[in-house]
Amino acid sequence: MMRPLLLSALFVSLLWLPAALNGAKKASVTEWPQWRGPNRDGVSPETGLLDEWPKEGPPLLWKTKGLGGGYSSLAIVDGKLYTLGRRGNGEELIALDGADGKILWSTPTGGNNAPNGTPTVDGDRVYAIGLQGDLVCANVADGSLVWKKNFGRDFGGQMMSGWGYSESPLIDGDRLICTPGANEAMIVALDKRTGDTIWKAAMPAAVGPRGKDGAGYSSIVVSHGAGVKQYVQLIGRGVIGVRAENGEMLWGYNAIANDTANIPTPIVRDDFVFCSSGYGTGAALLHLVKSGSGVRADEKYFLKPGVMQNHHGGMVLVGDHVYCGNGHNQGFPLCVNLRTGKVAWHPGRGPGQESAAIAYADGNLYFRYQNGVMALIEATPKKYTLKSAFQLPGSGQPGWPHPAIADGRLYLRDQDELLVYDIQKK
């Protein structure tokens, strides 16, 4: 016969077990709260995902329409999805139910164009930037506007060329960091609750001959290179680093700039920054080094455009290797060693056509090609292995929005439509 103490312990443990299981299940649910996921690097922490797909693709859970025009991707938090689209006569910030895609609310942001940026969710607020530089803060509950700024009107901002602002704002602690593109306010830090300006980062007089003044089409990432917290961004004149504390311009690298559109979000790791650009530019690895009270960026290597250039599909770093679609407006799969610049593999065309937007999860690369082919490629430098590919039902417009991966699902925006696939192992 069990002692009373043991019976009591067993009873308590049985009561605790369902709660523990529920807690474990809840902890396994991942989110994609901003551009390129939790760390703005295109990497999902998801595990237990399919290693191969059926010929027709993984199961389609649901699809919905009504998102309007544009190339925005998705933010996914707490069972809700957030995106931007041109609906009717204007740009709108949109929230959807993650269970079925039902639109919960939509809020006009200003402008009358098809937006490209992805919203950023932080607590009870969501932030987004429209094509004409309309920066909005809204309540996640109902979409009501909390505050609004405009890059041109409030900061004298400008783009390097004419396709409009495509940035996804960064939330860092109590601050929102973004890129109006003015010489006196290239990057600004705002109070995320009020929109009040904390500091403005001004461009130096001499930044190099390549590129053009103004913001590029990239989004900011955080680096602690050389022991200094800084914001790294690709702008019209190349890659720059700005001290997070006060907006001091720390360094700039002009060789990566082109005159048309500088787009891919840089990769940061430790004291290094990896950057690339299309339009016949190339790619480079920079080493951030302490210099007096500041930081300098030393070029470790430069890859000519015939070796590597990324247009706008983005790059991911897995282990010590960078993976991307290579070539201007091409998606040739490419694997490059970050430290050395040595190409591990480059098999040629690959399964799809034109540019490829990519993400990574659970050992595999997700290539979303411009012509609607979705491919699964093993993320290993040993050899190129295409595991699966299928054709998405298309809108006829370029399939440029970047994939989002969360909670065992693959989310693919295609203009007015959103497709959600079940990629979790059963």
Secondary structure per residue as TSV (DSSP state, phi and psi in degrees):
chain	resnum	aa	ss	phi	psi
A	1	M	-	360.0	133.9
A	2	M	-	-69.9	143.3
A	3	R	-	-69.0	152.0
A	4	P	H	-56.6	-35.9
A	5	L	H	-66.1	-40.6
A	6	L	H	-68.3	-40.1
A	7	L	H	-60.5	-42.4
A	8	S	H	-62.8	-43.2
A	9	A	H	-64.4	-40.9
A	10	L	H	-63.6	-41.9
A	11	F	H	-61.7	-44.6
A	12	V	H	-62.8	-41.7
A	13	S	H	-66.0	-36.5
A	14	L	H	-67.7	-37.4
A	15	L	H	-64.6	-36.3
A	16	W	H	-74.6	-28.8
A	17	L	H	-58.1	-50.2
A	18	P	H	-60.2	-39.5
A	19	A	H	-64.1	-38.9
A	20	A	H	-65.6	-43.0
A	21	L	H	-63.5	-42.5
A	22	N	H	-62.6	-40.9
A	23	G	H	-63.9	-40.7
A	24	A	H	-64.5	-40.8
A	25	K	H	-63.6	-43.0
A	26	K	H	-64.8	-39.5
A	27	A	H	-66.0	-25.0
A	28	S	H	-79.3	-14.9
A	29	V	-	-74.4	121.7
A	30	T	-	-101.6	161.4
A	31	E	-	-125.8	166.7
A	32	W	B	-134.4	75.0
A	33	P	-	-80.1	-1.4
A	34	Q	S	-163.6	-177.2
A	35	W	T	-51.7	123.0
A	36	R	T	64.4	21.7
A	37	G	T	94.7	-168.9
A	38	P	T	-55.1	-36.9
A	39	N	T	-114.3	15.3
A	40	R	T	58.0	33.4
A	41	D	S	-126.5	7.7
A	42	G	S	77.1	9.7
A	43	V	E	-108.6	125.2
A	44	S	E	-98.8	139.1
A	45	P	-	-80.3	3.6
A	46	E	-	-57.9	143.7
A	47	T	-	-132.5	173.6
A	48	G	S	70.7	32.2
A	49	L	B	-99.3	159.3
A	50	L	-	-60.2	136.5
A	51	D	S	-87.8	-21.3
A	52	E	S	-143.0	156.6
A	53	W	-	-116.4	152.3
A	54	P	-	-60.4	164.5
A	55	K	T	-55.8	-36.6
A	56	E	T	-86.6	0.9
A	57	G	-	100.9	170.2
A	58	P	S	-66.4	164.5
A	59	P	-	-58.7	133.2
A	60	L	E	-83.5	112.6
A	61	L	E	-71.1	-49.7
A	62	W	E	-166.1	163.5
A	63	K	E	-139.9	155.5
A	64	T	E	-143.9	159.5
A	65	K	E	-123.5	171.1
A	66	G	-	108.7	10.7
A	67	L	-	-87.8	-10.7
A	68	G	-	81.0	-170.4
A	69	G	B	-88.1	158.2
A	70	G	S	133.6	170.3
A	71	Y	-	-115.7	21.4
A	72	S	-	-66.6	145.8
A	73	S	-	-93.3	-155.9
A	74	L	-	-126.0	149.3
A	75	A	E	-109.7	139.6
A	76	I	E	-132.0	113.5
A	77	V	E	-146.3	131.7
A	78	D	T	53.0	43.2
A	79	G	T	77.0	10.0
A	80	K	E	-123.2	150.9
A	81	L	E	-115.0	144.1
A	82	Y	E	-132.3	137.1
A	83	T	E	-154.4	179.9
A	84	L	E	-123.2	149.2
A	85	G	E	-163.3	156.2
A	86	R	E	-90.1	109.4
A	87	R	E	-117.4	126.6
A	88	G	T	67.3	-118.6
A	89	N	T	-107.6	11.8
A	90	G	E	-159.3	168.8
A	91	E	E	-78.5	141.1
A	92	E	E	-137.3	145.9
A	93	L	E	-90.2	129.2
A	94	I	E	-125.6	137.6
A	95	A	E	-116.8	137.2
A	96	L	E	-126.4	154.1
A	97	D	E	-74.0	125.4
A	98	G	T	-69.7	-12.6
A	99	A	T	-80.2	-35.1
A	100	D	T	-142.5	-2.2
A	101	G	-	84.2	7.5
A	102	K	-	-64.7	133.6
A	103	I	E	-72.5	122.5
A	104	L	E	-87.5	-40.1
A	105	W	E	-163.3	161.2
A	106	S	E	-144.4	141.5
A	107	T	E	-130.1	124.1
A	108	P	E	-60.2	137.7
A	109	T	-	-110.6	-13.2
A	110	G	S	107.5	154.5
A	111	G	-	85.5	164.8
A	112	N	S	-138.5	47.4
A	113	N	S	-130.9	171.9
A	114	A	-	-86.7	112.6
A	115	P	-	-76.3	160.6
A	116	N	-	-118.4	-24.5
A	117	G	-	-72.4	163.1
A	118	T	-	-110.7	136.0
A	119	P	-	-63.2	159.2
A	120	T	E	-122.1	126.2
A	121	V	E	-104.2	132.2
A	122	D	E	-144.0	105.0
A	123	G	T	61.9	-125.1
A	124	D	T	-94.1	13.0
A	125	R	E	-124.1	152.2
A	126	V	E	-129.6	139.9
A	127	Y	E	-123.8	145.4
A	128	A	E	-156.1	155.9
A	129	I	E	-124.0	125.5
A	130	G	-	-85.1	173.2
A	131	L	T	-64.4	-27.4
A	132	Q	T	-98.9	18.9
A	133	G	-	82.4	21.0
A	134	D	E	-81.6	112.5
A	135	L	E	-100.2	122.6
A	136	V	E	-125.0	149.7
A	137	C	E	-121.2	126.0
A	138	A	E	-132.8	158.2
A	139	N	E	-76.7	132.8
A	140	V	T	-67.8	-24.5
A	141	A	T	-66.9	-43.9
A	142	D	T	-138.9	0.6
A	143	G	-	81.8	2.5
A	144	S	-	-64.9	137.9
A	145	L	E	-72.2	136.3
A	146	V	E	-99.1	-47.2
A	147	W	E	-156.6	165.9
A	148	K	E	-150.3	141.8
A	149	K	E	-131.3	163.1
A	150	N	E	-129.9	129.0
A	151	F	H	-60.0	-41.2
A	152	G	H	-71.9	-50.6
A	153	R	H	-68.4	-42.3
A	154	D	H	-92.4	-20.7
A	155	F	H	-131.3	-0.7
A	156	G	-	67.9	27.4
A	157	G	-	-70.8	162.6
A	158	Q	-	-154.4	156.2
A	159	M	B	-96.3	156.1
A	160	M	S	-70.6	-24.1
A	161	S	S	-154.9	-176.6
A	162	G	T	-92.0	15.9
A	163	W	T	-90.7	-0.2
A	164	G	-	87.8	161.1
A	165	Y	-	-61.7	132.3
A	166	S	-	-128.3	15.3
A	167	E	-	-77.2	151.0
A	168	S	-	-112.3	119.8
A	169	P	-	-66.1	149.9
A	170	L	E	-102.5	130.9
A	171	I	E	-104.0	124.6
A	172	D	E	-132.5	101.5
A	173	G	T	64.3	-123.5
A	174	D	T	-93.6	11.9
A	175	R	E	-119.5	150.1
A	176	L	E	-109.4	128.9
A	177	I	E	-115.0	130.5
A	178	C	E	-152.2	177.3
A	179	T	-	-127.9	85.0
A	180	P	-	-63.7	-32.3
A	181	G	-	93.1	8.8
A	182	A	-	-80.9	149.2
A	183	N	S	-60.8	-31.6
A	184	E	S	-89.3	-11.9
A	185	A	-	-149.7	62.5
A	186	M	S	-63.8	-50.1
A	187	I	E	-122.0	143.5
A	188	V	E	-131.0	151.4
A	189	A	E	-111.5	127.3
A	190	L	E	-119.7	152.4
A	191	D	E	-68.0	119.4
A	192	K	T	-67.1	-22.3
A	193	R	T	-83.9	-28.4
A	194	T	T	-120.4	-21.5
A	195	G	-	85.1	0.7
A	196	D	-	-67.0	144.6
A	197	T	E	-76.9	130.8
A	198	I	E	-98.4	-47.3
A	199	W	E	-155.4	162.0
A	200	K	E	-125.1	135.1
A	201	A	E	-98.5	117.5
A	202	A	-	-93.4	147.0
A	203	M	-	-79.7	143.6
A	204	P	-	-70.0	164.5
A	205	A	S	-65.3	-40.8
A	206	A	-	-112.4	114.7
A	207	V	-	-121.5	-2.7
A	208	G	-	111.6	159.1
A	209	P	S	-81.7	-19.8
A	210	R	S	-81.6	152.0
A	211	G	S	80.4	-164.1
A	212	K	-	-139.1	158.2
A	213	D	S	-64.2	153.1
A	214	G	S	111.0	175.8
A	215	A	B	-73.6	150.9
A	216	G	-	-92.3	-158.1
A	217	Y	S	-112.0	20.9
A	218	S	-	-99.3	-178.9
A	219	S	-	-132.3	151.3
A	220	I	-	-75.4	143.2
A	221	V	E	-126.8	160.2
A	222	V	E	-99.3	134.5
A	223	S	E	-127.3	151.4
A	224	H	-	-117.8	29.4
A	225	G	G	-58.8	140.4
A	226	A	G	58.3	23.7
A	227	G	G	76.7	14.6
A	228	V	-	-122.4	123.2
A	229	K	-	-69.5	129.4
A	230	Q	E	-151.1	159.2
A	231	Y	E	-103.3	126.0
A	232	V	E	-107.3	132.1
A	233	Q	E	-146.6	145.9
A	234	L	E	-97.9	115.5
A	235	I	E	-117.1	-169.5
A	236	G	T	-61.8	-29.0
A	237	R	T	-100.8	11.1
A	238	G	E	118.5	-158.2
A	239	V	E	-92.9	138.7
A	240	I	E	-132.0	158.0
A	241	G	E	-124.2	131.2
A	242	V	E	-123.7	130.0
A	243	R	E	-60.6	126.7
A	244	A	T	-65.8	-31.8
A	245	E	T	-65.4	-43.5
A	246	N	T	-139.5	3.3
A	247	G	-	83.0	10.4
A	248	E	-	-64.2	131.1
A	249	M	E	-72.7	119.4
A	250	L	E	-93.7	-43.9
A	251	W	E	-161.1	161.8
A	252	G	E	-145.8	151.3
A	253	Y	E	-134.9	109.6
A	254	N	-	-90.6	-19.8
A	255	A	T	-65.1	-19.0
A	256	I	T	-88.8	-3.0
A	257	A	-	-82.9	145.1
A	258	N	-	-122.0	170.2
A	259	D	S	-87.0	-2.8
A	260	T	S	-108.6	-60.2
A	261	A	-	-161.4	117.1
A	262	N	-	-97.6	118.6
A	263	I	-	-123.5	-53.2
A	264	P	-	-62.4	137.6
A	265	T	-	-66.1	128.2
A	266	P	-	-62.4	158.0
A	267	I	E	-103.5	132.2
A	268	V	E	-119.6	138.4
A	269	R	E	-151.7	124.5
A	270	D	T	51.8	-121.7
A	271	D	T	-96.0	17.8
A	272	F	E	-119.2	150.6
A	273	V	E	-130.5	125.3
A	274	F	E	-109.2	132.0
A	275	C	E	-139.9	154.0
A	276	S	E	-151.2	161.7
A	277	S	E	-155.5	152.3
A	278	G	T	-89.2	-154.3
A	279	Y	T	57.2	41.4
A	280	G	T	72.8	29.9
A	281	T	T	-95.8	-72.9
A	282	G	E	136.4	-153.1
A	283	A	E	-150.8	156.4
A	284	A	E	-151.0	151.8
A	285	L	E	-111.5	127.9
A	286	L	E	-111.4	141.3
A	287	H	E	-109.1	118.6
A	288	L	E	-85.8	125.1
A	289	V	E	-127.6	139.1
A	290	K	E	-61.6	133.8
A	291	S	E	-139.6	98.6
A	292	G	T	62.6	-127.0
A	293	S	T	-90.7	-0.3
A	294	G	E	-116.4	-154.4
A	295	V	E	-138.9	142.0
A	296	R	E	-120.4	157.4
A	297	A	E	-112.9	112.8
A	298	D	E	-96.5	130.5
A	299	E	E	-73.1	121.1
A	300	K	E	-86.6	-39.7
A	301	Y	E	-161.4	159.4
A	302	F	E	-128.9	128.6
A	303	L	E	-99.8	122.5
A	304	K	-	-66.3	158.3
A	305	P	T	-58.9	-25.8
A	306	G	T	-70.0	-17.8
A	307	V	T	-94.7	-48.9
A	308	M	-	-156.7	131.6
A	309	Q	-	-152.4	134.3
A	310	N	B	-110.7	126.9
A	311	H	-	-78.1	-78.8
A	312	H	S	-145.9	11.2
A	313	G	S	-82.8	-10.2
A	314	G	-	84.5	169.2
A	315	M	E	-134.3	151.7
A	316	V	E	-128.3	146.9
A	317	L	E	-109.2	119.3
A	318	V	E	-125.9	117.9
A	319	G	T	64.3	-126.4
A	320	D	T	-105.3	18.0
A	321	H	E	-127.1	142.2
A	322	V	E	-97.8	132.6
A	323	Y	E	-119.3	142.5
A	324	C	E	-167.4	174.3
A	325	G	E	-89.2	124.8
A	326	N	E	-101.8	150.2
A	327	G	B	99.0	143.3
A	328	H	T	-67.2	124.0
A	329	N	T	55.4	31.5
A	330	Q	-	-129.5	161.7
A	331	G	-	-125.8	35.5
A	332	F	E	-60.8	117.4
A	333	P	E	-58.4	135.7
A	334	L	E	-142.6	141.0
A	335	C	E	-128.8	125.0
A	336	V	E	-129.6	137.3
A	337	N	E	-70.7	123.9
A	338	L	T	-60.1	-45.3
A	339	R	T	-73.3	-33.6
A	340	T	T	-109.9	-21.3
A	341	G	-	79.6	3.9
A	342	K	-	-73.9	133.2
A	343	V	E	-77.6	124.4
A	344	A	E	-85.0	-43.3
A	345	W	E	-157.7	152.1
A	346	H	-	-154.9	88.4
A	347	P	-	-74.9	-6.1
A	348	G	S	106.7	-144.5
A	349	R	S	-55.7	-48.0
A	350	G	-	84.5	-177.2
A	351	P	S	-79.5	-17.6
A	352	G	S	-118.3	-176.9
A	353	Q	-	-118.9	145.6
A	354	E	S	63.6	-157.5
A	355	S	-	-60.1	153.5
A	356	A	E	-130.5	122.7
A	357	A	E	-92.3	132.7
A	358	I	E	-127.7	158.0
A	359	A	E	-145.0	169.7
A	360	Y	E	-131.2	141.4
A	361	A	E	-160.3	136.0
A	362	D	T	51.2	47.1
A	363	G	T	88.7	-0.4
A	364	N	E	-132.5	153.2
A	365	L	E	-97.8	137.5
A	366	Y	E	-107.5	107.6
A	367	F	E	-99.4	118.5
A	368	R	E	-109.5	104.2
A	369	Y	E	-81.0	155.5
A	370	Q	T	-58.6	-33.3
A	371	N	T	-87.2	11.5
A	372	G	S	92.4	5.1
A	373	V	E	-81.6	132.3
A	374	M	E	-111.2	125.5
A	375	A	E	-126.8	150.0
A	376	L	E	-116.6	118.2
A	377	I	E	-124.6	134.0
A	378	E	E	-65.9	132.5
A	379	A	-	-90.4	80.9
A	380	T	-	-144.0	141.7
A	381	P	S	-78.3	-8.0
A	382	K	S	-65.2	-46.1
A	383	K	-	-164.2	160.7
A	384	Y	-	-81.7	123.1
A	385	T	-	-131.8	111.2
A	386	L	E	-84.8	117.7
A	387	K	E	-89.8	-41.4
A	388	S	E	-157.0	157.9
A	389	A	E	-159.2	145.8
A	390	F	E	-150.1	162.6
A	391	Q	E	-95.7	123.9
A	392	L	-	-76.7	146.9
A	393	P	-	-67.3	126.7
A	394	G	-	-110.6	159.1
A	395	S	-	-88.0	-9.8
A	396	G	S	91.1	-8.9
A	397	Q	S	-95.9	158.5
A	398	P	-	-57.0	134.8
A	399	G	-	-84.0	71.0
A	400	W	-	-92.4	-27.0
A	401	P	S	-57.6	136.9
A	402	H	-	-72.0	144.8
A	403	P	-	-63.9	151.1
A	404	A	E	-124.1	138.4
A	405	I	E	-129.7	120.0
A	406	A	E	-159.9	144.2
A	407	D	T	53.6	40.4
A	408	G	T	73.2	18.4
A	409	R	E	-128.8	149.0
A	410	L	E	-109.1	121.4
A	411	Y	E	-107.9	125.6
A	412	L	E	-130.6	111.7
A	413	R	E	-82.2	138.0
A	414	D	E	-140.5	87.1
A	415	Q	T	54.1	-117.8
A	416	D	T	-72.1	-15.1
A	417	E	E	-112.2	149.7
A	418	L	E	-125.2	129.4
A	419	L	E	-111.4	133.2
A	420	V	E	-126.0	118.4
A	421	Y	E	-110.6	144.6
A	422	D	E	-87.5	111.8
A	423	I	-	-114.8	17.0
A	424	Q	B	-90.7	138.1
A	425	K	-	-64.2	145.2
A	426	K	-	-96.9	360.0
